[in-house]
Amino acid sequence: MAVVSYKCPNCGGELIFNPELQQLTCEYCFSSFNEEEIEALTKEHTYDTPGKEIIEDDSESAYYNVTGSANLYTCPSCGAQVVTDSTTSATNCYYCHKPISFTKQLSDEFRPTKVIPFQKSREQAIEGFLKWCKHKKFLPNDFSSPSQLENIAGLYVPYWLIDCDTNGYMRATGKKIKTWRQGDYRYTKTDIFTVSRAATMSFSYLPHDASSKANDKVMESIAPFNYDDLRDFSYSYLSGFMAEKYDVPKEDVYPIVKERVKQAVEQELRSSIIGYNSTSIASSNVQINRTHFHYTLMPVWMLTYQYKGKTYMFAMNGQTSKTFGSLPVAEEKLNILFVIVFIIAFALILFVLLYMGGITL
């Protein structure tokens, strides 16, 4: 198993990808390196360490109890053993907190072709989270505490971006209705037409997440991504961030994308039929002639929060800052509000009754 670590040639410190500079930077001597220098560093600082499968074991000597399998690697910085599941391709060492990437996890068919690098820094993600929480009065007290903010993580989520060419055909019946009055009579004339439409359309970068762990609702809510920032994949973009490889194959995604394309083509053909008082679709056919999948990593800042047995999530698009999240409600705060409102309402009613009673007397 190949593990990639980037060392600063000036001071030996760890290099981490800086979203604002779009370069690898050293946190100690503040050096930065461009892509050509990064590629050279990749070749110099690749370590081959064996990985083994850890099977669930009930014996007392078992250190890990996992469902299914996990992988065990050696951190090139401190020598600690790092455990990941089979889909993790980049993470931080639990002990020295240095960023490491597992190249074999993203090799062969699992090596992405494209990546959108993080454009927003950790500080910007925290700022966006605090802004999102602002004016929300019923959150638990520790929801935005410093210890909670430490858990915000930059994650590269695997995506399929799909290109395809299509031929679409639609046959419809259109009616033109004309009415007029002549003397005491009102006349209606209906002309019926057979309408045909055909079109050749191309689609580029239709997105669909390729991780079974990713919440589809969350990912749709922080979309879209700007594909102008697509870059050829390099391991350097993973330094300092977590990443996962896909576990949803393109064969599972294709029927979903095919249906989306079909609906889009039919809608376009339908919208081109104009000038009729009414239209009814008789038949339609959409054929996809060519499909190409781009395996791509997308940047997302994520924060999860456990409250009374439920998991709440905050997510921010690491490129555009678009946010989405679910919020827990502190029941004790709601109860306090209810008591305050009840006391005020009771006092107001009592005052009105006493005041009205005084006027009656």
RAKAGI-V641735 format. One record per pair of residues at least 4 apart in sequence whose C-alpha atoms are under 7 Angstrom apart, sorted by the first residue. I is the first residue (numbers start at 0). J is the second residue. D is the distance in whole Angstrom. If there is no record, write none. Layout:
I:J:D
I:J:D
This chain:
0:47:6
0:48:5
0:49:5
0:50:6
0:103:6
1:45:7
1:46:6
1:47:4
1:48:6
1:101:6
1:102:5
1:103:6
2:45:6
2:46:5
2:47:6
2:48:7
2:99:7
2:100:6
2:101:5
2:102:6
3:41:7
3:44:6
3:45:5
3:46:6
3:99:6
3:100:5
3:101:6
3:102:7
4:44:6
4:45:7
4:99:5
4:100:7
5:13:6
5:14:5
5:40:7
5:41:7
5:44:6
6:11:5
6:12:6
6:13:5
6:14:6
7:11:5
7:12:5
7:13:6
7:14:6
7:25:6
10:28:7
12:25:6
12:27:6
13:25:6
13:97:7
14:23:6
14:24:5
14:25:5
15:23:5
15:24:6
15:25:7
15:238:5
15:239:5
16:21:7
16:22:6
16:23:4
16:24:6
16:235:7
16:236:6
16:238:5
16:239:6
17:21:5
17:22:5
17:23:6
17:24:6
18:117:5
18:118:5
18:119:6
18:120:6
19:118:6
19:119:7
19:120:7
22:31:6
22:32:6
22:33:6
23:31:6
23:32:5
24:29:6
24:30:6
24:31:4
24:32:7
25:29:5
25:30:5
25:31:6
32:36:6
32:37:6
33:37:6
34:38:6
35:39:7
36:40:6
37:41:6
37:235:7
38:42:7
39:43:6
40:44:6
41:45:6
46:75:7
48:72:7
48:73:6
49:72:7
50:70:6
50:71:5
50:72:5
51:70:6
51:71:6
52:68:6
52:69:6
52:70:5
52:71:7
53:68:6
53:69:5
53:70:6
54:67:7
54:68:6
55:64:5
55:65:5
55:66:6
55:67:7
56:61:6
56:64:6
57:61:7
68:84:7
69:82:7
69:83:6
69:84:4
69:85:6
70:82:6
70:83:5
70:84:6
70:85:6
71:80:6
71:81:6
71:82:5
71:83:7
72:80:5
72:81:5
72:82:6
73:78:6
73:79:6
73:80:5
73:81:6
74:78:5
74:79:5
74:80:6
74:81:6
74:92:7
77:95:7
81:92:6
83:87:6
86:243:5
86:244:5
86:245:7
87:242:6
87:243:4
87:244:6
88:100:6
88:101:5
88:104:5
88:105:6
88:242:5
88:243:5
88:244:6
89:99:6
89:100:4
89:101:6
89:237:7
89:240:7
89:241:5
89:242:5
89:243:7
90:98:6
90:99:6
90:100:7
90:240:6
90:241:4
90:242:7
91:96:5
91:97:5
91:98:4
91:99:6
92:96:5
92:97:5
92:98:6
98:238:6
98:239:5
99:238:7
100:237:7
102:106:6
104:109:7
104:244:7
105:109:5
105:110:4
105:111:7
105:244:7
106:110:4
109:244:6
111:232:6
111:294:5
111:295:5
111:296:7
112:231:6
112:232:5
112:293:6
112:294:6
112:295:6
113:229:6
113:230:6
113:231:5
113:232:5
113:293:7
113:294:6
113:295:5
113:296:7
114:229:6
114:230:5
114:231:6
114:232:5
114:295:5
114:296:5
114:297:6
115:228:6
115:229:5
115:230:6
115:296:6
115:297:5
115:298:7
116:236:6
116:298:6
117:298:5
117:317:5
117:318:6
118:317:6
118:318:5
119:123:6
119:124:7
119:317:5
119:318:6
120:124:6
121:125:6
122:126:6
123:127:6
124:128:6
124:300:7
124:315:7
125:129:6
125:148:7
126:130:6
127:131:6
128:132:6
129:133:6
129:143:7
137:328:5
137:329:6
137:332:6
137:333:7
138:142:7
138:327:6
138:328:5
138:329:5
139:328:7
139:329:5
142:147:7
143:147:6
143:148:6
144:148:6
145:149:6
150:302:6
151:300:7
151:301:6
151:302:5
152:300:6
152:301:5
152:302:6
153:240:5
153:241:6
153:299:6
153:300:4
153:301:6
154:240:6
154:241:5
154:242:5
154:298:6
154:299:5
154:300:6
155:241:6
155:242:4
155:243:7
155:296:5
155:297:5
155:298:5
155:299:6
156:242:6
156:243:6
156:296:5
156:297:5
156:298:6
156:299:7
157:208:6
157:209:5
157:210:6
157:243:6
157:244:6
157:245:5
157:295:6
157:296:5
157:297:6
158:206:7
158:207:6
158:208:4
158:209:5
158:294:6
158:295:5
158:296:6
158:297:7
159:206:6
159:207:5
159:208:6
159:209:6
159:292:6
159:293:6
159:294:5
159:295:6
160:204:5
160:205:5
160:206:5
160:207:7
160:292:6
160:293:5
160:294:7
160:295:7
161:203:6
161:204:5
161:205:5
161:206:6
161:290:7
161:291:6
161:292:5
161:293:6
162:202:5
162:203:4
162:204:6
162:205:7
162:290:6
162:291:5
162:292:7
163:201:6
163:202:5
163:203:7
163:287:7
163:289:5
163:290:4
163:291:6
164:200:6
164:201:4
164:202:6
164:287:6
164:288:5
164:289:5
165:199:6
165:200:5
165:201:6
165:285:7
165:286:6
165:287:4
165:288:6
166:198:6
166:199:5
166:200:6
166:285:6
166:286:5
166:287:7
167:197:6
167:198:5
167:199:6
167:264:6
167:284:6
167:285:4
167:286:6
168:196:6
168:197:4
168:198:7
168:283:6
168:284:5
168:285:6
169:195:6
169:196:5
169:197:6
169:268:7
169:282:6
169:283:4
169:284:6
170:194:6
170:195:5
170:196:7
170:280:6
170:281:6
170:282:5
170:283:6
171:193:6
171:194:5
171:195:6
171:278:7
171:279:6
171:280:4
171:281:5
171:282:7
172:191:7
172:192:6
172:193:5
172:194:6
172:278:6
172:279:5
172:280:6
172:281:7
173:191:6
173:192:5
173:193:6
173:194:7
173:275:6
173:277:6
173:278:5
173:279:7
174:189:7
174:190:6
174:191:5
174:192:6
174:275:6
174:276:6
174:277:5
174:278:6
175:189:6
175:190:5
175:191:7
175:275:5
175:276:5
176:187:7
176:188:6
176:189:5
176:190:6
176:276:6
177:187:6
177:188:5
177:189:6
178:186:5
178:187:4
178:188:6
179:185:6
179:186:5
179:187:7
180:184:6
180:185:4
180:186:6
181:185:6
196:268:6
209:245:5
209:246:6
209:247:5
210:245:5
210:246:5
210:247:6
211:246:6
211:247:6
214:218:6
215:219:6
216:220:6
217:221:6
217:323:7
218:222:6
220:323:6
221:315:7
221:316:6
221:321:5
221:322:6
221:323:6
237:241:7
247:251:7
248:252:7
249:253:6
252:256:6
253:257:6
254:258:6
255:259:6
256:260:6
257:261:6
258:262:6
259:263:6
260:264:6
261:265:6
261:285:6
262:266:6
263:267:6
264:268:6
265:269:6
266:270:6
267:271:6
298:316:6
298:317:5
298:318:7
299:314:7
299:315:6
299:316:5
299:317:5
300:314:6
300:315:5
300:316:6
300:317:6
301:313:6
301:314:5
301:315:7
302:312:6
302:313:5
302:314:6
303:310:7
303:311:6
303:312:4
303:313:6
304:310:6
304:311:5
304:312:6
305:309:6
305:310:5
305:311:6
306:310:6
306:327:7
311:325:6
311:326:6
311:327:7
312:324:5
312:325:6
313:323:6
313:324:4
313:325:7
314:322:6
314:323:5
314:324:6
315:320:6
315:321:6
315:322:4
315:323:6
316:320:5
316:321:5
316:322:6
329:333:7
330:334:6
331:335:6
332:336:6
333:337:6
334:338:6
335:339:6
336:340:6
337:341:6
338:342:6
339:343:6
340:344:6
341:345:6
342:346:6
343:347:6
344:348:6
345:349:6
346:350:6
347:351:6
348:352:6
349:353:6
350:354:6
351:355:6
352:356:6
353:357:6
354:358:7
355:359:6
356:360:6
